[in-house]
Amino acid sequence: MTRPAPKAEAGRAVSTPAGPLARLWQALRRESRFWRGVIYDARRFRRHAWLHRARSEASRDARMLADAHFLEYGMALRAAQPGFGRARAVRLAGDLQGGGQATDAGGIGRDTLRVWTDFNAGDVPDAVAHLLGDQGTHEPTGPAGVTHLNPAEIARDTAFDYLAFARSRHSLRRFGADPVPQDKIRRAAEAAQYTPSSCNRQTCHLHVWTERALIDRVRAHQAGNRTFGHELGGIAVITSDLRHWEHSGERYQAWIDGGLFAMSFVHALHAEGLGTCMLNWSVDVATDKALRRTICLDDAHAVIVLVGFGTLAEDLTVCASTRLPIETVLSMNPPLA
C-alpha cells in the first residue's frame, strides 16, 4: 500500500510578529480566544448539567447510576449499617417509577434496590417497597449490590510486570498497512468501561472510524497528525456527556473522567498488540465546532481527546521521551499545615 507523503509540518507554528503593534494585536487575539473558550465551555455545561433538576433521560440515567452506586458502597463498608441511604433509595425509586426502568441504567438501579432491600431485612421506605412489589420478580441484569473478591484471584489476574508493560507503550507515528481487526477495538472498548468514573456514572463514549476516507475527514481537524495521520488504521474521538454532571463543583469532571477513560483505552489497545498515539484536543472554539459538525456530535457531548491507532509497522522508530526523576512526581508523606 502506497501512502501519500505529508504536505505540511505537524503542530502549531512558532513565530513572533515583527513590530510592537503586531505583537499587541497577537496578544489581544490570544486573550479573546481564551475568554471565548471559557464562556463556550461554561455555557454548555450550564445548558446540559442537571444543576437544579434532571431535565433529560440521560440526566435521569446518570442520577440513577449515582444513587445505585451510593447504596452499593454503603453496603460494601466494613461497618455497613442497615438504613444507610434511605433518601437515595427513595429518589432512585421515584426515577424508576417515572419511566427510568425502561433503560439499562434503570435495570442496574432496580437490581441494586432489590439487594439493598434484602440488606435492610425488609425495613425500607414505602416508595421502594411499592415499586419493587408492583414490578414483581425480574431476572437481574448483572451483578448488583456488592460482590466479594479473593486476594488470590486478584494476584492471579495481575501476575505480570505492569511497569514493564507501561514502559513498552510509546506514541507511534508509524503504522502497518494491515486493517485493524474490529474485535480488538471492541475488547479495548470493553476494557475501558472498567475505568473508574465519578459515582459510576460512566459518562464517556468512543466514536471510532476505521475506513480510510472517514479517518481522513476526522483527522483533518487535528493539526498534530499531519505528518503521519495518513498511516492511521483507525481514529477515535472520546467524549463525555455533560448531561451526566450535577453541580458546579463537577464543571471539570468530564475531562477528568474522560482522561482516565482515554488512558484505559490506549493501554487496552496496546495490550491487543496495536500501536497508538494520543491526539491533543486543546483547540479553539471554531475548531471544536468544526469537528462536531463533521461527526454530527450532539451539543451535550464534550470532546475530550482523539486517539489515533493502527497495526504495528515492521520498522518502528519512536521518541525516547526520557522521563524526569521519580522525585519530580512522588512526594512521600509531605508535611501538612
VOLO-609238 format. One record per residue: x, y, z negated of N, C-alpha, C, O in turn. Coordinates in steps of 0.1 Angstrom, whole numbers, plus 5000, padded with zeros to 4 digits. Layout:
BEGIN
XYZXYZXYZXYZ/...
REM end
This chain:
BEGIN
500949885000500050005000500950125000501850144991/500750215010501550335011500750455004499650475007/501450524995500850634988501350764993502550774995/500550864994501050994999501951054988501651044976/502851134993503751204983503051324977502151384984/503351354965502651474958503051594965504151614971/502151694965502351824972502651934962503052044967/502451914949502652024940503251974927503151854924/504052064921504552024908503452014897502552094898/503651924888502651904878502752004867503752074866/501652024860501652114848501452254851501052294862/501652344841501352484842502652554847503752524842/502452654855503552734859504152814847503352864839/505452834847506052914836506753034843507653024851/506153154840506653274846506453394837505553384829/507253494839507053624832506853734842507753764850/505653794842505453904851506454024850506854054839/506754084861507654194861506854324858505854344863/507454404849506854534846505954524834505254424831/505854634826505054644814503554634816502854564808/503054694827501654684830501254544833500154494829/502054474841501754334845501754244832500854154831/502654264823502754184811501554214802500954124796/501154344801499954374793498654314799497854264792/498554314812497454254819497354104816496354044814/498554044817498653894814498153874799497453774797/498653954790498253934776496753954774496153874766/496154054780494754074779493953954785492953914779/494453904796493753784802493753664793492753594791/494953644787495053534778494153544766493553454761/494153664760493253694749491853674752491053614745/491453714764490053704769489653554770488653514766/490553474776490353334778490253264765489353174763/491053304755490953244742489653264736488953164731/489053384735487853414729486653354736485653314731/486753344750485753284758485653134754484553084753/486753074752486752934749486252904735485452814733/486552994725486052984712484452994712483752914706/483953094719482553114720481853004727480752954723/482452954738481952844746481752714737480652654737/482752684729482652564720481652584709480852494706/481752704703480852724692479352724696478452674689/479052784707477652794712477152654715475952624713/477952574721477552434725477352354712476452274712/478252364703478052294690476752334683475952254679/476552464683475252524677474052474684472952454678/474152464697472952424705472552284703471352254703/473552194701473252054701473351984687472651884685/474052034678474251964665472851984657472152084659/472551884648471351894640471651964627471651904616/471852104628472152184617470952194607471152194595/469752194612468552204604467652084604467152044594/467552024616466751904617467151834630467751884639/466851704630467251614641466151644652465051594651/466651714663465651754673465651664685464851684694/466551564686466651474697466751334693467051304681/466551244702466651094699468051064695468350984686/469051134702470451104699470851144685471551084678/470251264681470551314667469851214657470451184646/468651174660468051084651468750954649468950894638/469250904661470050774660471350794652471650704644/471950904653473250934646472850944631473650894623/471751004627471351014613471050874608471350854596/470350794616470050654611471350574608471450504598/472350594617473550524615474350574603474850494596/474350704601474950764589474350714577474950684567/472950714576472250674564472450524561472650484550/472450444572472650304570474050284565474350194556/475050354570476450344565476550384551477250324543/475850484547475850534533475350414524475950394513/474250354528473750234520474750124519474950054509/475450094531476449994531477550014522477949924514/478150134522479350154514478950154499479750124490/477750194496477250184482477250044477477550014466/476849954486476749804482478149744482478349634477/479149804489480449754490481349794479482449734478/480949884471481749934460482049824449481149734448/483149834442483449734432482349734421481949624416/481949844417480849854407479549894413478949994409/479149824424477949854431476749854421476649754414/475849954422474749954413473449964421473350044430/472449874417471149894424470550024422470850094411/469850074431469250214431470050314438469550424440/471250274442472150374449471450404463471050314470/471450534466471050574479469550574482469150564494/468750594472467250584474466750694484465950664493/467350814483466850924491467250894506466550924515/468450834508468950804521468050694527467650694539/467650594519466850484523465450544528464850494538/464950634520463550694524463650764537462850754546/464750844539464950914551465050824563464550844574/465850714561466050614571464750554575464450534587/463950514565462650454568461750554576460950514584/461850684572461050784580461450794594460650804603/462750794597463250794611462850674618462450684630/462850554612462350434618460850444621460450404632/460150484611458750494613458350594624457350584631/459250694626458950804636459450764650459450844659/459650634652460050584666461450534667461750484678/462250544657463650504658463850364659464950314663/462850274655463050134655463250074669463649964671/462950154679463050104693464450114699464650064710/465350174691466750194696467750104690467350034680/468850084696469950004690470250054676470449964667/470450184674470750234661469650204651469850174639/468350204656467250174647467350024643466949994631/467749934651467949794647468949784636468749704627/470049854637471049854627470449904614470749844603/469750014615469150074603468149984596468149974584/467349924604466249824599466949714592466549674581/467949654598468649534592469349574579469349504569/469949694579470649744567469649764556469849734544/468449824559467449844549466949714543466649704531/466849604551466449474545467449424535467149374525/468749434539469849394530469849474517469949424506/469649604518469549704507468349664498468449674486/467249634504466049594496466349464488465949464476/467049364494467349244487468349284475468249224464/469349364478470349404468469649474456470049454445/468549544459467849614448466749524442465849574434/466749394445465749304440464349354441463549334432/463949414452462649454455462249584449461149634451/463049644440462749774434463149884444464249944443/462249914453462550004464461450104465460350074461/461750224471460650324473459550264482459750174490/458350314480457150264487457350284502456950194510/457950394507458150414521458950304527458650264539/459950254520460850144526460050014525460049944535/459349984514458549864513457449854524457249754530/456749964526455749974536456249954550455749874558/457450014553458050004566458349854569458049804579/459049794560459549654562458349564562458349464569/457349584554456249504553455449514566454949404571/455249634572454549644584455249584596454549534605/456549574596457349514607457449364606457849304616/457149304595457349164593458749124594459649204591/459049004597460448954597460948964612460148934621/462148994613462849004626464248944625464848934614/464648884636465948834637466948954636466749054643/467948954627468949064627469649084640469948984647/469949204643470649234655472149204654472849194664/472649184641474049154639474349164624473449174616/475649154620475949164606475449304600475549404607/474849294589474249414582474649414568474849314562/474649534562474949554548476449544545477149634549/476849434539478249414536478649274541477849184543/479949254543480549124547481749114539482349204535/482148984537483348954528484548914537484348834546/485648974534486848944541487848854533487848864521/488548774540489548694534490948744537491248754549/491748784527493048834529493948744538494748784546/493748614537494448514545494148534560494948514569/492848554562492348574576492948704582493248704594/492948804574493548934579495048914582495448964592/495748844573497148814576497348734589498248764596/496448644591496548564603496348654616497048644626/495348744615495048824627496048944629495949004639/496848964619497749074620499249024620500149094616/499348904623500748834623501548874635501948784643/501849004637502749044648503349174643502949234633/504349214650505149334647504449454653504749484665/503549524646502849644652503849754655503549824665/504849774647505849884651506449854664506649944672/506849724667507349694680506349714691506749764702/505149684688504049704698503949854701503849894713/503849934691503750084693504950134700504750224709/506150084697507350134704507350094719507950164727/506649984722506749934736505750014745505849994757/504850094739503950174748504550304752505150374743/504550334764505050454770504050524779503250454784/504150654780503250714790503950694804504950744807/503250614812503750584825503350684836502250734835/504250694845503950784857504350714870504550774880/504450574868504550484880503550374877503550314866/502850334887501850224886501950124897502450164908/501550004895501449904905500249934915499350004911/500249864926499249894936498049794934497049814941/498149694925497049604924495849664917496049754908/494649624920493449684913493449634899493949534895/492849714890492749684876491549594874490449634878/491749484868490549394865489549454856489949514845/488349454859487349514851487149454837486749524828/487449324836487249254823488349314813488049314801/489449354818490449414809489949554804490249584793/489349624813488749754809487649734798487649804788/486849634800485749604791486249564778485749604767/487349484778487949434765488549554757488449564745/489149644765489749764759488649854753488849904742/487549864760486449954755485849884743485549964733/485749754743485149694731486149714719485649734708/487449704721488349724710488249864705488349884693/488049964714487950104710486750124701486650214693/485650044703484450054695484750034680483950074672/485849964677486149944663486950054656487450044645/487150164664487850284658486950334647485750344649/487550374636486750444625486150574631486750644639/484850594627484150714631483450764619483050694610/483250894619482550964607481250904604480350914613/481050844593479850774589479350674599478150644600/480250614606479950504616478950554626478150474631/479050684630478050734640478450694654477650704663/479650654656480050604669479650694681478950664690/480250814680479850924689480450924703480050994712/481550844705482350854717481850774728481150674726/482150814741481750744753482850744763483650844764/483050634770484050624780483350634794482450554797/483850724802483350734816484550694825485550764825/484450584832485650524839485350504853484250464858/486350544861486350524876487550444881488650474876/487350344889488450264895488550264910489450204916/487650334916487650344931488550464935488350574929/489350454945490350554948489750694951490250784945/488750694958488150824962487550894949487651014948/486950814940486350874928487450914918487351014912/488550834917489650874909490251004913490451094905/490451024926491051144931490151264929490651374926/488851254929487951364927487951404912487951524909/488051304903488051334889489451394885489451494878/490551334889491851384885492251514891493151584886/491551564901491851694907491651804897492151914900/490851784887490551884877491651894866491651984858/492651804866493651794856495051814862495451734870/495751924858496951964865498151874863498951854871/498151804851499351734848499651604855500751554854/498751554863498951434870499251444885499251354892/499551564889499651594904500751514910500651474922/501851484903502951414909502851264909503651194915/501851214902501751064901500351014901500150894902/499351104901497951064900497450974911496550904910/498150994923497750914935498050764933497650684940/498850734922499150594919498250524909498250404907/497450604902496550554892495550454897495050464908/495350344889494350244893493050274886492050204890/492950364877491750404871491950534863493050564859/490850594860490850714851489650714842488550684847/489850754830488750754820488650904815489650964812/487350944813487051064806486451024793485350964793/487051064782486451034769485751154763486251264763/484451134759483651234754483051204741483051084737/482551304734481851284721480551364722480551474727/479551304717478151364718477951454706477951414695/477851584709477651694699476351674691476151734681/475351604697474151584690474251494678473351484670/475451424677475651334665476151404653476351344643/476451534654477051614643476051694636475051744642/476251714623475151764614475351904610474451994612/476551944604476652074598477952144602478752084610/478152264598479252354603480552294599481552314607/480652214588481952154585482352044595483552004594/481452004603481751904613482051964627482051894637/482352094627482452154640483652104649483652124661/484652044642485851994649485851844649486751774654/484851784643484851634641484751554655485251444656/484251614665484151554678485551524683485851414688/486451624681487851604686488651504677489551434682/488351504664488951414655488551264659489451184661/487251244659486851104662487251074677487650954679/487151164686487551144700488951104701489351024709/489851174694491251144694491651004689492450934695/490950964678491150834673490650734683491350634685/489550754689488950664699489850644711490150534716/490450764715491250764727492550674724492950604733/493150694713494350614710494050474709494850384713/492950434703492550294702492350234717492850124719/491750314725491550264739492850254746493050154753/493750344744495150334751495950214746496550144754/495950194733496650084727495949954732496649854734/494649954733493949824738494349804753494549684756/494349904761494849884775496249834775496549744783/497149884767498449834766498549684762499349614767/497649644752497549504748497149414760497449294760/496349474769495849394781496849394792496649344802/498049454790499149454800499049554810499549544821/498349664807498149774816498949894812499249914800/499349984821500050104818499050214817498050224823/499450314808498550424805499350554805500550564803/498550664806499150804804497950894800496950904806/498150954788497251054783497251174792498351224795/496151224796496051334805495351454797494151454795/496151544793495751654784494551724790494451754802/493651764781492451844785492351974777491352014772/493552034776493552174770493352274781494352324787/492152294785491852374797490952494793490352504782/490752584803489852694801488452654804488152544809/487552754801486152724803485752684817485052594819/486352754827485952734841486352584845485652524852/487552544841487952404844487152304838486752204844/486752324825485852234818484552224825484052114827/483952334829482752334836482852264849481852194854/483952284856484052224870484152074869483452004877/484852014859484851874857483451824853483051724858/482851894845481451854840480551844852479751754853/480651944861479751934873480151814882479251744887/481351784883481851674892481351544887480851464895/481451524874481051394868479651384863479251294856/478851494865477451504861477351484846476451404842/478151544838478151524824477151614817477051734819/476351554808475351624800476051734792477151714787/475351844790475951954782476251924768477051984761/475551814763475751784749477051704746477451684735/477751664757478951584755480151674756480351744766/481051674746482351744747483351654753483551544749/484151714763485251634768486451644759486851754755/486951524755488051514745489351504752490251584750/489551414761490751384768490551294780489551224780/491451294789491451204800492551104799493551134793/492350984804493350874803493550814817492550764823/494750824822495050754835495650614832496350604822/495350524840495850384837495950304850495450354861/496650194850496850114861497649994858498149974847/497849904868498749794866500149834865500549944869/501049744860502449784858503249764871503049664878/504049864874504949854886506149774883506449754871/506749714893507949634890509049714885509849664876/509249834890510349924886509750034877509050124883/509950034864509450134855510550224849511450174843/510350354852511250444845510350544837509450594843/510750554824509850644816510750744808511950724808/510050844803510750944794511250874782510550794776/512450904777512950854765512150894753511850824744/511751024753510851074743511251044729510550984721/512551074726513051044713512251104701511851224702/511951024691511151074680512051144670513251104668/511451244663512151304652512351214641511751114640/513251244631513451154620512151134612511351224612/512051024606510850984598510451094588509351104584/511551154582511251254572510451374577509851454569/510451394590509651514595508151484595507351574597/507751354594506351324594505851254581504651234579/506751224572506351154560506951224548508151244546/505951254538506351314525505751224515504551214513/506551154507506151054497505951134484506951184479/504751124478504451184465504951334464505651364455/504551414473504951554472504351624460503251574455/504951724455504351784442503051854445502751904456/502251854435500851914436500852044428501752074419/499952134432499852264425499452244410499252344403/
REM end
